[in-house]
Amino acid sequence: MAVAAEQPVLFDQSGYRLDSYRAPVPETAPGARTLDLPQVRALIGQGWIPVDVMGARAFDIGADGEWILPERHRSIPGAHWLPVVGWGRLKPWQSDYLDASLERITGGDRATGLILFCKVDCWLSWNAAKRIAGRGYANLGWFPGGVEAWEDAGLPLAEIRPEPHRGDWSR
């Protein structure tokens, strides 16, 4: 008798996506308004900050807090890249990194407009929107089309580096 393969648990009790991150996403993300490309462009023009949460699984972090990655990452020009904050479960250092990076990016102003994105059908940005809204950030936009929609519209991409991590990342 064949035994069926065990299906992965997709969500935890808090509603964060835990597996199969590249899959169709809902129309909305908790705590954020859903944005299309014209809205993203307009909000960036008004000073909103694009935050790329495309994940990185293979990396090291140098003593100076700079990320060491095997490949380059291209994104929306001016975006801040936080490559470990969209996973369903964060380790303590990843949560600390998110808090410190948001503090640095926004100057401590939780009313600063942030545009969260990844790629099309990417749950990492959905998770990040939910998580950042839970930290009291009030002006969040979620761009589910992400970097792919930006590039498909013929808009330029820029090579970006992750925000530095200044804490203990081994815990």
SULZIGI-V254422 format. One record per backbone hydrogen bond with DSSP energy under -0.5 kcal/mol. NH is the residue of the N-H (numbers start at 1). CO is the residue of the C=O. If there is no record, write none. Layout:
nh=NH co=CO
nh=NH co=CO
This chain:
nh=4 co=2
nh=10 co=8
nh=12 co=16
nh=15 co=12
nh=18 co=10
nh=19 co=10
nh=23 co=21
nh=23 co=121
nh=29 co=32
nh=32 co=29
nh=33 co=140
nh=35 co=142
nh=40 co=36
nh=41 co=37
nh=42 co=38
nh=43 co=39
nh=44 co=40
nh=45 co=41
nh=46 co=42
nh=47 co=44
nh=48 co=43
nh=49 co=113
nh=50 co=48
nh=51 co=115
nh=52 co=80
nh=53 co=117
nh=56 co=83
nh=59 co=57
nh=60 co=68
nh=62 co=66
nh=65 co=62
nh=68 co=60
nh=69 co=67
nh=70 co=58
nh=73 co=160
nh=75 co=158
nh=77 co=156
nh=79 co=76
nh=80 co=50
nh=81 co=161
nh=82 co=52
nh=82 co=80
nh=85 co=82
nh=94 co=91
nh=95 co=91
nh=96 co=92
nh=97 co=93
nh=98 co=94
nh=99 co=95
nh=100 co=96
nh=101 co=97
nh=102 co=98
nh=103 co=99
nh=104 co=100
nh=105 co=101
nh=106 co=102
nh=107 co=103
nh=108 co=103
nh=109 co=106
nh=110 co=108
nh=112 co=109
nh=114 co=139
nh=115 co=49
nh=116 co=114
nh=116 co=141
nh=117 co=51
nh=118 co=143
nh=122 co=119
nh=123 co=21
nh=123 co=121
nh=125 co=122
nh=126 co=122
nh=127 co=123
nh=128 co=124
nh=129 co=125
nh=130 co=126
nh=131 co=127
nh=132 co=128
nh=133 co=129
nh=134 co=130
nh=135 co=131
nh=135 co=132
nh=136 co=133
nh=137 co=132
nh=138 co=110
nh=139 co=110
nh=140 co=138
nh=141 co=114
nh=142 co=33
nh=143 co=116
nh=143 co=141
nh=144 co=142
nh=146 co=143
nh=147 co=118
nh=148 co=145
nh=149 co=145
nh=150 co=146
nh=151 co=147
nh=152 co=148
nh=153 co=149
nh=154 co=151
nh=155 co=150
nh=158 co=75
nh=160 co=73
nh=163 co=81
nh=165 co=65
nh=166 co=164
nh=169 co=167
